[in-house]
């Protein structure tokens, strides 16, 4: 059995960082990263990006050395991805924040609305319903993070937690301040508007959960296998017939429902910003599906059927 020699160079300076002798041909990129870490402990595997070209794409951890277009002496180029943090930690942090922040405004803790309103309750039923819906949404997200989601990547850059928390926590405080304000005005069309909005919200929450479960079932535990998602017997998954990312479609629908329910401008802006971001993610995933699967259903749009 022939063995490989692997040299790892800095992608920017071309400085030789490490030389590995007698590497097994069936060694994976993940195993090479582990060997590299022994020489440079400050660069743990999740921090490493190894590529065949200094400006090329990162190799996947599951790529096997002998299947790569290299000779018996393989040259890899290294880039430092910076400090990393697990996706689970980021999701739990960014979702727990809005849940707790909203409740602080709902219970009108001191220093928010003035002493006369400390720990008082709103006289409008829609305010209490909105709190239940908002809390339900983020409790659902927390539980999905712990028990449903399977992540293809274990970590993300540490800086993302600050960016994500600023977005989620900031918007939660902004919308909660106005919805729970003593001078809050209920929706213009009264109970009928609230009931319609609640139906939209709950329908989309169930749809979003159904899609997450369907996506989980596509990927066995501990695997990074990617498959084309198709509708199941669950009617909520039938949206896969029309869009590549129905979880985002349902998510946007939930926030539209919450906007109609509360008739609150900060909620509408949060929904709009969220839609723009999710549309960008959906377009990226849609292009990825098209590149990876030649038989990908041509009728699907990224997030909005027939439009976007």
Secondary structure, DSSP 8 states (H G I E B T S, - for coil): ---EEEEEEETTT--EEEEEEEE-TT-BHHHHHHHHHHH-TTS-GGGEEEESSTTS----TT-BGGGSS--SEEEEEEEE--SEEEHHHHHHHHHHHHHHHHHHHHTT-TTSS-GGGTT---S-HHHHHHHHHHHHHHHHHHHHHHHT---SSSEEETHHHHHHHHHHHHHHHHHHHHHT-TT----TTHHHHHHHHHHHHHHHHHHHHHHHHHHHHHS-TT----------SSGGGGGGGTBS-HHHHHHHHHHHHHHHHHT-HHHHHHHHHHHHHHHHHHHHHHHHHHHH-TT--TT-BSSSTTT-
